[in-house]
Amino acid sequence: MMQREQAHILIQQLGTAVGMPLILDDAGMCLLALEDDTVISIGYDITRQQLVLFAPLEAVEPTERVLRAMLSANFLWHSTEGSTLALNPGGNAAVLQRALPEILDVSDLQASFTAFASQTQAWNRTLAAQETALASPSTLPDPMMMRV
């Protein structure tokens, strides 16, 4: 389990590693905007005493086909590399999220963040492509075959 002070230090160390000042706010959150406009939140979950990563994905209508693809991708995390696809409870926005209970040092955090950013970008591309494909009768790609 990680104490909030440990999380704060890790976030600061990550900022040093990537060359930008990072700090958890009063709510225990830190937002990072990547060059491609991908936004990733790093947060401290006080209940579970662990860091979490969270990213909104491309705006796509949550049709049955899209939701099935997301659920299939979650199966044993094969297509999400350990993250989970979900819908934001406050709306219909697709999100990617990942708990980080095993983070021990800044290199672990940086590796987890980099992998999560890649997954987020891959799912943004996949969902953006589906926006146009939804008008056609073709099926979504098999999420068990998706690799990034």
N, C-alpha and C positions, 0 to 999 in steps of 0.2 A: 504494500500500500504506500501511496505517496502523499506526503503532507503538502499543503498549499505552498509553503515556502520553498519546498523542493521543486514544485512545478514552476514557480516564479523564476527560480534560478535557471532551470533548464530552458525556459522560454528566452531568458536574457542571453544564455549561451548560444542558443540557436540563432538569435539575432546577430550576435557577434560572428558566428560562422558564415552567415549569409550576407553580412555587411549592411545590416539595417537594425536600428534599435527596435526591439520587441519587448512588450510588457503586458502582463495580464491586467485587464481593467478590474474595477470593483466587482463586476459580475463573474470574474474568472475567465474572461474571453480575450482573445487576440485575433484580429483579422489580418489576413495577408492577401493582397491582390497580385496575381501573377501577370506577366507581360501580355498574355492572351485574354485578359479580363476575367480569368477564373478567380473566384474568391473562395478562400479556404479559412475556416475558423479553427483555431486551436483553443480548446477550453479545458478547464479543470472541473471535473465532476466531483463535487464535495461529498456526495452521498457514497460514491464508489471509490473515492480517493484515487482517481486516475485521470490521465489526460485523454481527451477525445478529439478527433478530427471530424469536421462537418463541412459539406460543400453543397450549395444548391446547384442543380443541373439545368441544362437547357429547358426552356419553356416548351413543353409538349403536352398535348391533350392526353390525360390519363385514360385512354381507351382500354378496353378489355385486352386487346393485343399487346399494348405497351405494358400494362400491369402484369400480364402473364410472362412477358419477357423479363421484367424486373424480378419477379418471384422465381422464375427458373434460374436466373443468374445468381440469385442468393443461395440456391441449393448447394450445400457443402462449400460455398464460397469459391467454387472453381472459376467463375467468370468475374469475380470481384476482388480476387487476391486477399480475401479476409475481411473486406469491408462489407457493408450491407446497404442495399438500395431500399429506399422507403419513400413514402409520401409525407410531407410536412403536415402534421395534424391541424395546423391553422389554415390550410389551403390545399390546393392540388399540385403543389410544387414537388417535383421529384428531387430527392437528395441522396447523397452518398455519405455514409458515416462509418466511423471506425473507432472502437475503444482501444486504448493503448495501455493495458495493465502491466506490461512487461518492460516498459521503458526504464533503463537503468542509468543512461548517460546521454550526453548531447549527440553522440554519433548514432545511437539507437533512434533518437528523436528525428534527427536529420534524415536518416535512411527511411524511416516510416513516413515522414512528411513527403519525401521525394516520390516514394512509391504511391502514396495516396494522391499526390498531384497528378501523376501519370494516369492513374485509374480515373480520376475526375475528368481529365482531358479526353481520355478514350471514351468514357460514357457520354460526355458532351457531344463528341463527334457522332457516336452511335445514335443518340436521341435526335440530333439535328438531321441526320440522314433519314431517320424514321418519320420525321415531320412531313417530308415529301413522299415517302414510300407509303404512308398511311392512306393516301388517296388511291393507291393501286391495290389490286387483289393479292399481290405477292406477300409472302410471309416474312416475319422478322427473322434475322439470322439466328441460327442455333446458338443460344448464349453459352452452351457447354463448349463451343468451339472457339469462343472469343479469347484471344490472348493479347496482352499488351507488353 
